[in-house]
């Protein structure tokens, strides 16, 4: 019997916490600095806030879809990463348009942001309540930059936080790829279950090489063309056969 994975795991992810902080701060940045004069059509406001939202919600949706499709989970994690890459470019452009460059990673200002670490989440009986409390507490650690009246300070802090989030997402994506390679996804588990059920019904032997259930096959080429034989259900990884 196969079981679905739990899907609330995203609340434990630092990437979800940082992506949420980035989203809230981006709304604040756009409301504060994207004036009608700077953004007369509102297009940049929409693009930046939507990219920030996409960065967070695709982490959430990917976690929800992990139970039934590891492939979809990986795609959504990559969408989150791509959206945040778009957003960090917007903040870099904000500085470049003013003849400025982002803080150097070894500068005093950047180091101060880098030295802020997130607490480990500890949730009890109410994960929704506890995770929201945790998120607001982590967000407050960056208030000195993200509530600044200087757009340059806010943009630089957000560039660092977004890059940190992207790095986390790349690590998550790599782990998802490895897990998929080792265990497969929900669809692969269903195929395995069907194969095993069919093998039991047919009273099939187990593979002499890998011990997986075998399935009836029919040779399509060679001198045995048209004849049935037992083939390993793990083909093409395993090429075990038994003559009937």
N, C-alpha and C positions, 0 to 999 in steps of 0.2 A: 504493500500500500504506500502511495506517495502522499506527502503532505506539503502544503504551501508554506513558504517562508513567511516570517513576520515582516510587516512593511512599515513599522514606525521607527526603524533604525536610523533614519536620516536625522532624527532629533539628537542623536549621539555624535553626529559628525561635526567636526570643527569647520568643515567647508560650508555646511548649512548655516552655522552661526555667523561666519564671516560674510557669506553671501547675503544673509538677511541684513547685517549691519550695513553692507554696501548698498543694498536696495533702499533702506530707509534714509541713509545719508545722501544718496543720489537724488531722491525726491526733495530733500531739504536744499541741496545745492541748486537744483533747477528752479525751485520756487523762489530762491533768494537772489540768484545771480543771472538767470536767463530772462532778462527784461524784454519788454516788447521791442525795444530799440535793437537789442542784440539778436533777438529771435522773433522777428515780426510774424512769421507764419506758424510758430509753435512747433515746427518740425523737429528741431534739435531736442526740445523738451520731450517730445514723444519718443524719439529714437533712444535717448539716453535712459529714460525711465523704463521703457519696454525692455531694453537690453539688460538693465539691472534686475527687473522682475524675472526675465527669462533665466538669468543665471541662478536664481534661487528656486523657482518653481520646477525647473527641470531636474534639480536634485531631488525634490520631493516626489515628482512623478516617476522618476527613475526608480526610486526606492519602492514605490507602490507597484510598479510593473515587474520588479525583480522576482516576484512570486510565480509569475506565469511566463515571463520571457526575459531571460538574461540578455538576449540580443538587443531587445528594446531598451533595457536598463543601460547598456553600454552606449547606445545611440543617444539617449537622453542626457547621459553624463557628458558626452562629447558636445551636445548642443549647449549645455550649460557653460562648458569651457569656451566654446566659440563666442557665445554671447558676451561673456566677460572680457574676452580679447577685444571685441568690438568696443566695449565700454571704456577699457583702459586707453584705447586709441583716442577716444573723444576727450578724455582728460588730458592726455599728452598734447593734443591739438589746442586745447584751451590755453595751455602754457606757451606753446610755440607761437600762437597768434599774438601773444604779448611779449615776444622776444625772450622768453624764459625757457629753461630746460628743467626736467624733473630733478629733485634732490638726488645727489650722488649717494649710492648705497652706504658709503663710508662717512657721509657728512653727519654733523652733530644732530641735525633735525631728523634725518632718516633713521639713525641709530636709536633715537628716542622712541620712534614708532616700532621699530623692530624688537625692542626690548620689552614690549608689552606682550605678555603671554596669556592665552586663554586658560581659564580654569577647567578642570576635568568635570564634566557633567555628572551629577549624582541625582537620579530621579527615584522617587518612591512609588506611591500608589496612584498618583495622578500625573502621568507623563506630559499631558498638554499644559497643565498649570505649571509644573516644575520646569519644563523646558522653556516656557515663556519668561519665567522669572530668571532663569539662567541666561537667556539671551539678552534681556535688558541689563543685567549685571555686567555682562561682557561688553556690551555696547558702551556703557558708561566709562569704561577704561580709556576710550578714545575721544571723550567729550572735548578735551582741550583743543583737539584739531578739527573734529567734525562739527563743532558748534562755533567755529571761528567766523568772524566777520570778514576775514580775508579769503577770497576765493582761491588764491594761490596755495595757501596752507591746506585748505580742504582738498583741493585737487591733488596735491602731492601725497597727502595721507591716503587718499582713496586709491591712488596708483599703487602704493605699497600694499594695501589690503587686498586689492583685486589680484595683483600678481601672486600674493601669498595663497589666495583662494584657488587660482588657476593651477598652481603647483600641487595643491592638495588634490584637485580633481584629476590631474594627470596620474597621480599615485593611485587614486581610487580606480581609474579606468584600467590601469595595469593590473590591479588585483582582480577586477571583474573579468578581464581577459584570461588570466591564469585560472580562476575558478571555473569559468566556462570550459576551458580546455580540459580540466581535470574531471569535472562532474557533469558538464553539459547543462542544459536548461530544462524547463518544464516540458517543452515539446520533446526533447530527447528522452526524458524519463518516461513519457507516455509511450513512445515508440518501444522502449525497452520493456515496459509492462505488457504491451500488446504482443511483442515477440515471445516473451516468457509464457504468456497465457496460451498462445498458439502452439508453442512447443509442448506444453503439458497436454493439450488436447490431442496432439498428434503422437504423443508418447515418444518425443524426439530424444535422441541421445545428447550428451554434452560433448563439447568440442574436446578432442584429445590434447589440444595445445593450450587453450586458455580456459577451458571448462565452462564457457558460456553455452546457453542452449543453442541447438542447431536447427536449421529450417530446411524444408524440402526445396530443392532447386532442380532445374533442368538444364543440362548442358546444351549450349547453343552453337558450339563449334567443335571441331576435332572428331576423332573416331567414335566418341561416345555421344555425339550430337543427338538430342531428343531423349536421352536417358536421364532418369532422376537420380539424385544423390543428396546426401546430407552435407550442407555447407554451414560454416560458422556464422552466427548472427552478427558477429563482430567484424565481418568483411567490410572494407578491404584491409583494415588494420591487421586482422588475423585471417589467414587463408586455409584454415583447417578444413578437411573434408573427410567423409566416410562413405564408402561405396555401399549401395543398397544391394 
